[in-house]
Structure formats: C-alpha cells, structure tokens
Amino acid sequence: MIEQTPTFWGFVMATFAAVTAWASGECGRIALASSLGGLARWAHSDTKTVKNLIPAVSGGLLAGMYAWPFVLLALGLPFGGISETPSTIDMAAFVAGAFGMSLLNIIIVMIEARMQPPAKDKE
C-alpha cells in the first residue's frame, strides 16, 4: 500500500471543495442573501466608508442567519402566511440582513443602557 502525505495544494483543493459544497446548499444561500442585505443597507446609508462596510455585511449575515424565520412569519402575517420555499427563505434572509445593522444597533444601545449606573436625582 502506498502511503501519501497530503500536500498544501491538496489541502487547498479539499477546502475549496468543502466551501463550494456548503455555499451551494441552503445554508450558503441564506448566508449570501443576508450578506447582500447588509451590503444593500450599507449602499443606501449616508456614510459609505470601508470602515462601515465590514460591520454592515457581518451584521447582516448574523441577523439573516438567525432571524429569517421571524421575518418570514412577520411578512406572511398580512397575507395569511407564506410557505417556506427556498425563494421565500432567501427573501426573508435578505430582508433580515438589511435590517440587521438596525437590530444590532438597538441591542447595543440596550446593553449600554443596562451597563450604566442609574442616574441620581438632584433634590
């Protein structure tokens, strides 16, 4: 039996194959749609700097990955519900990604408000 040690390029090709397989699946489509939602939010903001681009895309990614079921439910309420098809899931992930930065800003403000000591009344 011939024993072969893995090479650097073999590792690169195996990693590329794994990432491609993941990206072509449902989870990869949700990640792409939510990241593009964050990118769209950044593109329509007043301050378009690279410094704001990375948090917008990563915030959209995080919000879209975890909040798409709630967004799908909220969007379907006026119409009596929306079925979970791949297209509607991607749409909900995009919307959640677009609102992701706003959601993260609200959470950060709430955490900062809880961390501050209560204001003392002056009498």
C-alpha positions in Angstrom: 0.0 0.0 0.0 1.4 3.4 -1.0 1.2 6.0 1.7 0.9 9.5 0.5 1.3 12.6 2.7 -1.2 15.5 2.0 0.3 18.4 0.1 -0.5 22.1 0.5 -2.4 22.2 -2.8 -4.3 19.1 -1.8 -5.5 20.8 1.3 -6.4 24.0 -0.6 -8.5 21.9 -3.1 -10.2 20.0 -0.4 -11.1 23.2 1.4 -12.3 24.8 -1.8 -14.5 21.8 -2.5 -15.9 21.9 1.1 -16.7 25.6 0.8 -18.3 25.2 -2.6 -20.5 22.4 -1.4 -21.6 24.5 1.6 -22.2 27.6 -0.5 -24.3 25.7 -3.0 -26.6 24.4 -0.2 -29.4 26.1 1.6 -27.2 27.5 4.4 -24.9 29.1 1.9 -27.8 30.7 0.0 -29.1 32.1 3.3 -25.7 33.4 4.2 -25.3 35.0 0.7 -28.8 36.6 0.8 -28.4 38.0 4.3 -24.9 39.4 3.5 -26.2 41.0 0.4 -29.0 42.5 2.5 -26.3 44.1 4.7 -24.5 45.3 1.6 -27.7 46.9 0.3 -28.2 48.6 3.6 -24.7 50.0 3.5 -25.1 51.1 -0.1 -28.1 53.2 0.9 -26.6 54.7 4.0 -25.2 58.2 4.3 -21.7 57.2 5.3 -20.3 54.9 2.7 -16.8 54.0 4.1 -15.0 50.7 4.1 -14.9 51.1 7.9 -18.7 50.8 7.9 -18.9 48.1 5.2 -17.5 45.2 7.2 -19.9 45.7 10.2 -22.8 46.1 7.8 -22.1 42.9 5.9 -21.3 40.9 9.0 -24.2 42.3 10.9 -26.5 41.4 8.0 -25.0 37.9 7.9 -25.6 37.3 11.6 -29.1 38.8 11.6 -30.1 37.0 8.4 -28.8 33.6 9.5 -30.8 33.6 12.8 -33.7 36.0 12.2 -35.1 34.8 8.8 -37.8 32.6 10.4 -39.2 35.6 12.3 -39.0 37.8 9.3 -40.8 35.2 7.2 -43.5 34.9 9.8 -43.9 38.7 10.1 -44.0 39.2 6.3 -46.6 36.5 6.0 -49.0 37.8 8.7 -50.9 40.2 6.4 -51.4 37.5 3.8 -52.3 34.6 5.9 -48.9 33.0 5.9 -46.1 32.4 3.4 -44.9 28.9 2.6 -41.3 28.0 3.3 -39.9 27.6 -0.2 -36.2 28.2 -1.0 -37.1 31.5 -2.7 -39.1 32.9 0.3 -36.4 31.8 2.7 -33.8 33.7 0.7 -36.1 36.7 0.5 -36.6 36.7 4.3 -32.9 36.3 4.8 -32.2 39.4 2.6 -34.8 41.5 4.5 -33.4 40.3 7.8 -29.9 41.1 6.6 -31.0 44.6 5.5 -32.4 45.3 8.9 -29.5 43.6 10.7 -27.5 46.7 11.4 -30.5 48.4 12.9 -31.2 45.4 15.0 -27.6 45.2 16.2 -27.7 49.0 17.0 -30.8 48.5 19.1 -29.3 45.6 21.0 -26.0 47.6 21.6 -27.9 50.6 22.9 -30.0 48.4 25.2 -26.8 46.7 26.6 -25.1 50.1 27.1 -28.2 51.4 28.9 -28.2 48.5 31.3 -24.5 48.8 32.0 -24.7 52.5 33.0 -25.4 53.2 36.7 -28.8 54.7 37.4 -28.9 58.4 37.4 -29.3 60.0 40.8 -32.0 62.6 41.3 -30.8 66.0 42.4 -33.1 67.4 45.1 
